[in-house]
């Protein structure tokens, strides 16, 4: 029994069965970084194109046009800080508490703005 306790202490085996191993944390971080990177690489150019080109908006009402523009801008505001989040996934947060709270505040505001804009777009019907 003594030998079993010393071998468990040597290999740093966790006594709780629910703790994930460091290898699984690394794979979770890698998947998160890849997904967030894809969102950034596809979302930013797409929203910039919607803002600049305004494709086929001639047949929409002025309210629908302004809602679509609002949606593209709020999505862009949500997507622009993603490289900072990717850096945080890899290295950890180094910018302090105030910057963390400000960034989270802007992210949540833009997410709620996007959600409410999509809701208004779905409720608003063209005449």
DSSP file (Angstrom, degrees, kcal/mol; ACC not computed):
  #  RESIDUE AA STRUCTURE BP1 BP2  ACC     N-H-->O    O-->H-N    N-H-->O    O-->H-N    TCO  KAPPA ALPHA  PHI   PSI    X-CA   Y-CA   Z-CA
    1    1 A X     >        0   0    0      0, 0.0     4,-1.9     0, 0.0     5,-0.2   0.000 360.0 360.0 360.0 -37.9    0.0    0.0    0.0
    2    2 A X  H  >  +     0   0    0      1,-0.2     4,-2.1     2,-0.2     5,-0.2   0.891 360.0  52.5 -64.3 -38.3    2.9    2.3    0.8
    3    3 A X  H  > S+     0   0    0      1,-0.2     4,-2.0     2,-0.2    -1,-0.2   0.872 107.0  52.8 -65.9 -35.8    4.4    1.7   -2.6
    4    4 A X  H  > S+     0   0    0      2,-0.2     4,-1.9     1,-0.2    -1,-0.2   0.903 109.3  48.8 -65.8 -41.9    1.1    2.6   -4.3
    5    5 A X  H  X S+     0   0    0     -4,-1.9     4,-1.9     1,-0.2    -2,-0.2   0.888 111.8  48.8 -65.6 -39.6    0.9    5.9   -2.5
    6    6 A X  H  X S+     0   0    0     -4,-2.1     4,-1.9     1,-0.2    -1,-0.2   0.875 110.7  49.9 -70.9 -35.2    4.5    6.8   -3.4
    7    7 A X  H  X S+     0   0    0     -4,-2.0     4,-2.0     2,-0.2    -1,-0.2   0.870 110.1  51.1 -70.6 -33.9    3.9    6.0   -7.0
    8    8 A X  H  <>S+     0   0    0     -4,-1.9     5,-2.0     1,-0.2     4,-0.4   0.881 111.8  47.2 -67.8 -36.9    0.8    8.1   -7.1
    9    9 A X  H  <5S+     0   0    0     -4,-1.9     3,-0.4     3,-0.2    -2,-0.2   0.852 110.2  53.7 -71.8 -33.7    2.7   11.0   -5.6
   10   10 A X  H  <5S+     0   0    0     -4,-1.9    -2,-0.2     1,-0.2    -1,-0.2   0.911 114.1  39.4 -67.1 -42.4    5.5   10.5   -8.1
   11   11 A X  T  <5S-     0   0    0     -4,-2.0    -1,-0.2    -5,-0.1    -2,-0.2   0.407 106.8-125.0 -90.4   2.7    3.3   10.7  -11.2
   12   12 A X  T   5 -     0   0    0     -4,-0.4     2,-0.4    -3,-0.4    -3,-0.2   0.916  39.3-175.8  55.7  49.3    1.1   13.4   -9.8
   13   13 A X      < -     0   0    0     -5,-2.0    -1,-0.2    -6,-0.1     2,-0.2  -0.633  24.6-121.7 -79.5 130.4   -2.1   11.4  -10.3
   14   14 A X        -     0   0    0     -2,-0.4    -1,-0.1     1,-0.1     7,-0.0  -0.468   9.1-148.6 -73.1 140.9   -5.2   13.4   -9.4
   15   15 A X  S    S+     0   0    0     -2,-0.2     2,-0.5     2,-0.0    -1,-0.1   0.691  79.5  76.5 -84.2 -18.2   -7.4   11.9   -6.7
   16   16 A X  S >  S-     0   0    0      1,-0.1     3,-0.9     2,-0.0    -2,-0.1  -0.808  71.4-149.3 -95.3 132.3  -10.6   13.4   -8.2
   17   17 A X  T 3  S+     0   0    0     -2,-0.5    -1,-0.1     1,-0.2    -3,-0.0   0.690  89.7  62.4 -73.9 -17.7  -11.9   11.5  -11.2
   18   18 A X  T 3  S+     0   0    0      2,-0.1     2,-0.4     0, 0.0    -1,-0.2   0.546  74.1 108.1 -87.3  -6.7  -13.5   14.6  -12.9
   19   19 A X    <   -     0   0    0     -3,-0.9     2,-0.1     1,-0.1    -5,-0.1  -0.563  67.5-132.3 -74.3 125.8  -10.3   16.6  -13.3
   20   20 A X        -     0   0    0     -2,-0.4     2,-0.1     1,-0.1    -2,-0.1  -0.451  22.7-111.9 -75.1 152.3   -9.2   16.8  -17.0
   21   21 A X     >  -     0   0    0     -2,-0.1     4,-1.7     1,-0.1     3,-0.4  -0.382  25.6-110.5 -77.1 159.6   -5.6   16.1  -17.9
   22   22 A X  H  > S+     0   0    0      1,-0.2     4,-2.0     2,-0.2     5,-0.1   0.820 118.1  59.0 -60.6 -29.7   -3.3   18.9  -19.2
   23   23 A X  H  > S+     0   0    0      2,-0.2     4,-1.8     1,-0.2    -1,-0.2   0.891 104.9  48.4 -66.6 -38.1   -3.3   17.2  -22.6
   24   24 A X  H  > S+     0   0    0     -3,-0.4     4,-2.1     2,-0.2    -1,-0.2   0.860 109.4  53.3 -71.2 -33.0   -7.1   17.5  -22.9
   25   25 A X  H  X S+     0   0    0     -4,-1.7     4,-2.4     2,-0.2    -2,-0.2   0.894 107.9  51.5 -64.5 -38.6   -6.9   21.2  -21.8
   26   26 A X  H  X S+     0   0    0     -4,-2.0     4,-2.2     1,-0.2    -2,-0.2   0.897 110.5  47.6 -65.3 -39.9   -4.3   21.8  -24.6
   27   27 A X  H  X S+     0   0    0     -4,-1.8     4,-2.3     2,-0.2    -1,-0.2   0.873 110.9  51.6 -70.2 -35.1   -6.6   20.2  -27.2
   28   28 A X  H  X S+     0   0    0     -4,-2.1     4,-2.3     2,-0.2    -2,-0.2   0.919 111.3  47.8 -65.0 -42.9   -9.6   22.2  -25.9
   29   29 A X  H  X S+     0   0    0     -4,-2.4     4,-2.6     2,-0.2    -2,-0.2   0.899 111.1  51.4 -63.3 -40.7   -7.5   25.4  -26.2
   30   30 A X  H  X S+     0   0    0     -4,-2.2     4,-2.3     2,-0.2    -2,-0.2   0.915 110.5  47.5 -63.9 -43.7   -6.4   24.4  -29.7
   31   31 A X  H  X S+     0   0    0     -4,-2.3     4,-2.5     2,-0.2     5,-0.2   0.911 112.5  50.4 -63.6 -42.0  -10.0   23.8  -30.9
   32   32 A X  H  X S+     0   0    0     -4,-2.3     4,-2.5     1,-0.2     5,-0.3   0.920 110.8  48.6 -61.9 -44.3  -11.1   27.1  -29.4
   33   33 A X  H  X S+     0   0    0     -4,-2.6     4,-2.2     1,-0.2    -1,-0.2   0.903 112.6  48.2 -63.3 -41.6   -8.3   29.0  -31.1
   34   34 A X  H  X S+     0   0    0     -4,-2.3     4,-2.2     2,-0.2    -2,-0.2   0.924 113.6  46.2 -66.5 -44.3   -9.1   27.3  -34.5
   35   35 A X  H  X S+     0   0    0     -4,-2.5     4,-2.2     1,-0.2    -2,-0.2   0.926 114.9  46.1 -65.5 -44.8  -12.8   28.0  -34.3
   36   36 A X  H  X S+     0   0    0     -4,-2.5     4,-2.2    -5,-0.2    -1,-0.2   0.872 111.6  52.8 -66.8 -36.6  -12.3   31.7  -33.2
   37   37 A X  H  X S+     0   0    0     -4,-2.2     4,-2.9    -5,-0.3    -1,-0.2   0.907 109.1  48.8 -64.7 -41.6   -9.7   32.2  -35.9
   38   38 A X  H  X S+     0   0    0     -4,-2.2     4,-2.1     2,-0.2     5,-0.4   0.915 110.3  51.6 -64.0 -42.5  -12.1   30.9  -38.6
   39   39 A X  H  X S+     0   0    0     -4,-2.2     4,-2.4     1,-0.2     5,-0.3   0.911 113.5  44.9 -59.7 -42.0  -14.8   33.2  -37.3
   40   40 A X  H  X S+     0   0    0     -4,-2.2     4,-1.9     1,-0.2     5,-0.4   0.938 113.1  49.1 -67.2 -46.7  -12.5   36.2  -37.5
   41   41 A X  H  < S+     0   0    0     -4,-2.9     4,-0.4     1,-0.2    -1,-0.2   0.802 122.4  32.9 -67.6 -29.2  -11.1   35.3  -40.9
   42   42 A X  H  X S+     0   0    0     -4,-2.1     4,-1.2    -5,-0.2    -1,-0.2   0.815 119.7  49.3 -92.4 -35.0  -14.5   34.8  -42.4
   43   43 A X  H  X S+     0   0    0     -4,-2.4     4,-2.6    -5,-0.4     5,-0.3   0.898 104.9  52.6 -76.7 -42.2  -16.6   37.4  -40.5
   44   44 A X  H  X S+     0   0    0     -4,-1.9     4,-2.2    -5,-0.3     5,-0.2   0.955 113.8  40.7 -65.2 -51.8  -14.5   40.5  -40.7
   45   45 A X  H  > S+     0   0    0     -5,-0.4     4,-2.3    -4,-0.4    -1,-0.2   0.886 115.8  53.0 -63.9 -34.9  -14.1   40.6  -44.5
   46   46 A X  H  X S+     0   0    0     -4,-1.2     4,-2.0     2,-0.2    -2,-0.2   0.924 111.5  43.7 -64.6 -44.8  -17.7   39.6  -45.0
   47   47 A X  H  X S+     0   0    0     -4,-2.6     4,-2.2     2,-0.2    -1,-0.2   0.862 112.9  52.1 -70.7 -35.0  -19.1   42.3  -42.7
   48   48 A X  H  X S+     0   0    0     -4,-2.2     4,-2.6    -5,-0.3     5,-0.3   0.903 109.6  50.5 -64.9 -39.6  -16.8   44.9  -44.3
   49   49 A X  H  X>S+     0   0    0     -4,-2.3     4,-2.8    -5,-0.2     5,-0.6   0.893 109.6  50.2 -64.5 -39.2  -18.0   43.8  -47.7
   50   50 A X  H  X5S+     0   0    0     -4,-2.0     4,-1.3     3,-0.2    -1,-0.2   0.904 112.8  46.9 -64.8 -40.1  -21.6   44.2  -46.6
   51   51 A X  H  <5S+     0   0    0     -4,-2.2    -2,-0.2     2,-0.1    -1,-0.2   0.922 121.5  35.5 -67.6 -43.7  -20.9   47.7  -45.3
   52   52 A X  H  <5S+     0   0    0     -4,-2.6    -2,-0.2    -5,-0.2    -3,-0.2   0.935 127.2  32.8 -77.6 -47.1  -19.1   48.8  -48.4
   53   53 A X  H  <5S-     0   0    0     -4,-2.8    -3,-0.2    -5,-0.3     3,-0.2   0.805  76.7-159.6 -85.8 -30.5  -21.0   47.1  -51.2
   54   54 A X    ><< -     0   0    0     -4,-1.3     3,-1.0    -5,-0.6     2,-0.2   0.960  24.4-143.6  46.5  65.0  -24.5   47.0  -49.8
   55   55 A X  T 3   -     0   0    0      1,-0.2    -1,-0.2    -6,-0.1    -2,-0.0  -0.375  63.7 -16.8 -69.3 129.8  -25.5   44.2  -52.1
   56   56 A X  T 3  S+     0   0    0     -3,-0.2     3,-0.3    -2,-0.2    -1,-0.2   0.819  85.9 137.4  51.5  41.6  -29.1   44.2  -53.5
   57   57 A X    X   +     0   0    0     -3,-1.0     3,-0.9     1,-0.2    -1,-0.1   0.429  44.6  89.7 -93.8   1.3  -30.4   46.7  -50.9
   58   58 A X  T 3  S+     0   0    0      1,-0.2    -1,-0.2    -4,-0.1     7,-0.0   0.853  86.6  49.4 -67.7 -34.1  -32.4   48.7  -53.5
   59   59 A X  T 3  S+     0   0    0     -3,-0.3    -1,-0.2     2,-0.0     2,-0.2   0.538  96.5  90.4 -84.0  -5.6  -35.5   46.6  -53.1
   60   60 A X  S <  S-     0   0    0     -3,-0.9    -3,-0.0     1,-0.1     2,-0.0  -0.566  82.5-108.6 -89.1 154.2  -35.4   46.9  -49.3
   61   61 A X     >  -     0   0    0     -2,-0.2     4,-2.3     1,-0.1     5,-0.2  -0.280  33.2-106.5 -71.4 166.3  -37.2   49.6  -47.3
   62   62 A X  H  > S+     0   0    0      1,-0.2     4,-2.2     2,-0.2     5,-0.2   0.853 121.4  53.9 -65.8 -32.7  -35.1   52.2  -45.6
   63   63 A X  H  > S+     0   0    0      2,-0.2     4,-2.2     1,-0.2    -1,-0.2   0.928 109.8  46.9 -65.6 -44.2  -35.8   50.6  -42.2
   64   64 A X  H  > S+     0   0    0      2,-0.2     4,-2.5     1,-0.2    -2,-0.2   0.889 111.4  52.3 -64.4 -38.5  -34.5   47.2  -43.4
   65   65 A X  H  X S+     0   0    0     -4,-2.3     4,-2.2     1,-0.2    -1,-0.2   0.923 111.0  46.1 -63.6 -44.0  -31.5   48.9  -44.9
   66   66 A X  H  X S+     0   0    0     -4,-2.2     4,-2.3     1,-0.2    -1,-0.2   0.870 112.4  51.0 -68.6 -34.5  -30.6   50.6  -41.7
   67   67 A X  H  X S+     0   0    0     -4,-2.2     4,-2.4     2,-0.2    -2,-0.2   0.902 110.2  49.3 -68.0 -39.6  -31.1   47.4  -39.7
   68   68 A X  H  X S+     0   0    0     -4,-2.5     4,-2.2     2,-0.2    -2,-0.2   0.904 112.4  47.9 -64.9 -40.4  -28.9   45.4  -42.0
   69   69 A X  H  X S+     0   0    0     -4,-2.2     4,-2.3     2,-0.2    -2,-0.2   0.906 111.2  50.9 -65.6 -41.2  -26.2   48.1  -41.7
   70   70 A X  H  X S+     0   0    0     -4,-2.3     4,-2.6     1,-0.2     5,-0.2   0.892 109.8  50.9 -61.9 -40.3  -26.6   48.1  -38.0
   71   71 A X  H  X S+     0   0    0     -4,-2.4     4,-2.2     2,-0.2    -2,-0.2   0.913 110.5  48.0 -64.4 -43.4  -26.2   44.3  -37.9
   72   72 A X  H  X S+     0   0    0     -4,-2.2     4,-2.0     2,-0.2    -2,-0.2   0.902 114.2  46.7 -65.1 -40.6  -23.1   44.4  -40.0
   73   73 A X  H  X S+     0   0    0     -4,-2.3     4,-2.4     2,-0.2    -2,-0.2   0.923 112.9  47.7 -69.4 -43.3  -21.5   47.1  -37.8
   74   74 A X  H  X S+     0   0    0     -4,-2.6     4,-1.6     1,-0.2    -2,-0.2   0.878 112.6  49.7 -67.2 -35.5  -22.4   45.4  -34.5
   75   75 A X  H  X S+     0   0    0     -4,-2.2     4,-1.9    -5,-0.2    -1,-0.2   0.893 110.4  50.9 -66.0 -38.7  -21.0   42.1  -35.8
   76   76 A X  H  X S+     0   0    0     -4,-2.0     4,-2.1     2,-0.2    -2,-0.2   0.901 108.2  51.5 -65.1 -40.8  -17.8   43.8  -36.9
   77   77 A X  H  X S+     0   0    0     -4,-2.4     4,-0.6     1,-0.2    -1,-0.2   0.856 112.0  48.0 -63.5 -34.0  -17.4   45.4  -33.5
   78   78 A X  H  < S+     0   0    0     -4,-1.6    -1,-0.2    -5,-0.2    -2,-0.2   0.829 114.6  45.4 -74.1 -31.8  -17.9   41.9  -31.9
   79   79 A X  H >< S+     0   0    0     -4,-1.9     3,-1.7     1,-0.2     4,-0.3   0.776  95.5  73.4 -84.6 -27.1  -15.4   40.3  -34.3
   80   80 A X  H >< S+     0   0    0     -4,-2.1     3,-0.6     1,-0.3     4,-0.2   0.843  94.6  50.8 -62.9 -35.7  -12.5   42.9  -34.2
   81   81 A X  T >X S+     0   0    0     -4,-0.6     4,-1.6     1,-0.2     3,-0.8   0.458  81.0 100.2 -81.2   5.2  -11.3   42.0  -30.7
   82   82 A X  H <> S+     0   0    0     -3,-1.7     4,-2.5     1,-0.2    -1,-0.2   0.847  73.7  59.2 -61.4 -34.7  -11.1   38.3  -31.5
   83   83 A X  H <> S+     0   0    0     -3,-0.6     4,-2.2    -4,-0.3    -1,-0.2   0.876 105.2  51.7 -60.4 -32.5   -7.3   38.3  -32.1
   84   84 A X  H <> S+     0   0    0     -3,-0.8     4,-2.0    -4,-0.2    -1,-0.2   0.894 109.4  48.9 -67.2 -39.2   -6.9   39.5  -28.5
   85   85 A X  H  X S+     0   0    0     -4,-1.6     4,-2.4     2,-0.2    -2,-0.2   0.881 109.3  52.8 -66.9 -36.7   -9.1   36.6  -27.3
   86   86 A X  H  X S+     0   0    0     -4,-2.5     4,-1.7     2,-0.2    -2,-0.2   0.931 109.5  48.6 -63.1 -44.4   -7.0   34.2  -29.3
   87   87 A X  H  X>S+     0   0    0     -4,-2.2     4,-3.2     1,-0.2     5,-0.7   0.885 110.2  52.7 -60.8 -38.1   -3.8   35.6  -27.7
   88   88 A X  H  X5S+     0   0    0     -4,-2.0     4,-1.2     1,-0.2    -2,-0.2   0.890 106.0  53.0 -66.4 -39.1   -5.6   35.2  -24.3
   89   89 A X  H  <5S+     0   0    0     -4,-2.4    -1,-0.2     1,-0.1    -2,-0.2   0.887 118.9  36.2 -60.6 -37.5   -6.4   31.5  -25.0
   90   90 A X  H  <5S+     0   0    0     -4,-1.7    -2,-0.2    -5,-0.2    -3,-0.2   0.942 135.6  14.6 -83.2 -50.4   -2.7   30.9  -25.8
   91   91 A X  H  <5S-     0   0    0     -4,-3.2    -3,-0.2     1,-0.2    -2,-0.1   0.679 102.6-113.4-104.1 -21.2   -0.8   33.1  -23.3
   92   92 A X     << -     0   0    0     -4,-1.2     2,-0.4    -5,-0.7    -1,-0.2  -0.223  47.2 -52.8 100.8 162.6   -3.3   34.2  -20.7
   93   93 A X        +     0   0    0      1,-0.1    -8,-0.0    -5,-0.1    -5,-0.0  -0.597  54.9 161.4 -79.0 127.9   -4.7   37.6  -19.9
   94   94 A X        +     0   0    0     -2,-0.4    -1,-0.1     2,-0.1     3,-0.1   0.344  53.0  82.3-125.8   3.2   -2.0   40.2  -19.3
   95   95 A X  S    S-     0   0    0      1,-0.2     4,-0.4     2,-0.0     3,-0.1   0.473  91.8-112.7 -97.1  -0.7   -3.8   43.5  -19.7
   96   96 A X     >  -     0   0    0      1,-0.1     4,-1.4     2,-0.1    -1,-0.2  -0.192  33.4 -69.2  97.0 171.3   -5.4   43.9  -16.3
   97   97 A X  H  > S+     0   0    0      2,-0.2     4,-2.5     1,-0.2     5,-0.2   0.874 124.0  53.6 -72.5 -40.5   -8.8   43.9  -14.8
   98   98 A X  H  > S+     0   0    0      1,-0.2     4,-2.5     2,-0.2     5,-0.2   0.929 110.7  46.7 -64.0 -45.5  -10.1   47.2  -16.2
   99   99 A X  H  > S+     0   0    0     -4,-0.4     4,-2.5     1,-0.2     5,-0.2   0.876 111.6  52.6 -64.3 -36.7   -9.2   46.2  -19.8
  100  100 A X  H  X S+     0   0    0     -4,-1.4     4,-2.3     2,-0.2    -2,-0.2   0.931 111.9  44.7 -63.8 -45.6  -10.8   42.8  -19.3
  101  101 A X  H  X S+     0   0    0     -4,-2.5     4,-2.3     2,-0.2    -2,-0.2   0.896 114.0  49.4 -68.1 -39.4  -14.1   44.4  -18.0
  102  102 A X  H  X S+     0   0    0     -4,-2.5     4,-2.5     2,-0.2     5,-0.2   0.924 112.5  47.2 -64.6 -44.1  -14.1   47.0  -20.8
  103  103 A X  H  X S+     0   0    0     -4,-2.5     4,-2.3     1,-0.2    -2,-0.2   0.915 113.3  48.0 -64.7 -42.5  -13.6   44.4  -23.5
  104  104 A X  H  X S+     0   0    0     -4,-2.3     4,-2.6    -5,-0.2     5,-0.2   0.892 110.6  53.0 -64.5 -38.5  -16.2   42.1  -22.0
  105  105 A X  H  X S+     0   0    0     -4,-2.3     4,-2.5     2,-0.2    -2,-0.2   0.936 111.5  44.7 -61.6 -47.5  -18.6   45.0  -21.8
  106  106 A X  H  X S+     0   0    0     -4,-2.5     4,-2.3     2,-0.2    -1,-0.2   0.874 113.1  51.6 -66.2 -36.7  -18.2   46.0  -25.5
  107  107 A X  H  X S+     0   0    0     -4,-2.3     4,-2.2    -5,-0.2    -2,-0.2   0.939 112.5  44.6 -64.7 -46.3  -18.4   42.3  -26.6
  108  108 A X  H  X S+     0   0    0     -4,-2.6     4,-2.7     2,-0.2     5,-0.2   0.894 112.5  52.2 -66.7 -39.0  -21.7   41.8  -24.7
  109  109 A X  H  X S+     0   0    0     -4,-2.5     4,-2.2    -5,-0.2    -1,-0.2   0.924 112.3  45.1 -61.9 -44.0  -23.1   45.1  -25.9
  110  110 A X  H  X S+     0   0    0     -4,-2.3     4,-2.3     2,-0.2    -1,-0.2   0.864 112.6  51.5 -70.0 -34.1  -22.4   44.2  -29.5
  111  111 A X  H  X S+     0   0    0     -4,-2.2     4,-2.4     2,-0.2    -2,-0.2   0.932 112.4  45.2 -66.0 -44.7  -23.8   40.7  -29.1
  112  112 A X  H  X S+     0   0    0     -4,-2.7     4,-2.7     2,-0.2     5,-0.2   0.878 112.0  52.9 -66.0 -36.7  -27.0   42.0  -27.6
  113  113 A X  H  X S+     0   0    0     -4,-2.2     4,-2.3    -5,-0.2    -2,-0.2   0.920 110.5  47.3 -63.2 -43.5  -27.2   44.7  -30.3
  114  114 A X  H  X S+     0   0    0     -4,-2.3     4,-2.3     2,-0.2    -2,-0.2   0.917 112.9  49.0 -62.6 -43.6  -26.8   41.9  -33.0
  115  115 A X  H  X S+     0   0    0     -4,-2.4     4,-2.0     1,-0.2    -2,-0.2   0.919 113.3  45.6 -64.5 -44.5  -29.5   39.8  -31.3
  116  116 A X  H  X S+     0   0    0     -4,-2.7     4,-2.5     2,-0.2    -1,-0.2   0.871 111.7  52.6 -67.9 -35.9  -32.0   42.6  -31.0
  117  117 A X  H  X S+     0   0    0     -4,-2.3     4,-2.4    -5,-0.2    -2,-0.2   0.913 109.7  48.1 -65.7 -42.0  -31.3   43.7  -34.6
  118  118 A X  H  X S+     0   0    0     -4,-2.3     4,-2.0     2,-0.2    -1,-0.2   0.886 111.5  51.8 -64.6 -37.8  -32.0   40.2  -35.9
  119  119 A X  H  X S+     0   0    0     -4,-2.0     4,-1.8     2,-0.2    -2,-0.2   0.930 111.2  45.9 -64.0 -45.8  -35.1   40.1  -33.8
  120  120 A X  H  X S+     0   0    0     -4,-2.5     4,-2.8     1,-0.2    -2,-0.2   0.888 111.5  53.0 -65.5 -38.0  -36.4   43.4  -35.2
  121  121 A X  H  < S+     0   0    0     -4,-2.4    -1,-0.2     1,-0.2    -2,-0.2   0.878 110.3  47.6 -63.9 -37.0  -35.5   42.2  -38.8
  122  122 A X  H  < S+     0   0    0     -4,-2.0    -1,-0.2    -5,-0.2    -2,-0.2   0.826 116.4  42.9 -75.1 -29.8  -37.5   39.0  -38.3
  123  123 A X  H  < S+     0   0    0     -4,-1.8     2,-0.3    -5,-0.2    -2,-0.2   0.871  98.2  82.8 -81.4 -38.6  -40.5   40.9  -36.9
  124  124 A X     <  -     0   0    0     -4,-2.8     2,-0.4    -5,-0.2     0, 0.0  -0.514  66.3-164.5 -71.5 125.8  -40.5   43.7  -39.4
  125  125 A X        -     0   0    0     -2,-0.3     2,-0.1     2,-0.0    -3,-0.1  -0.890  22.5-112.6-112.7 142.2  -42.2   42.7  -42.6
  126  126 A X              0   0    0     -2,-0.4   -66,-0.0     1,-0.1    -1,-0.0  -0.448 360.0 360.0 -69.6 146.2  -41.9   44.5  -45.9
  127  127 A X              0   0    0     -2,-0.1    -1,-0.1     0, 0.0    -2,-0.0   0.492 360.0 360.0 -71.6 360.0  -45.2   46.2  -47.0
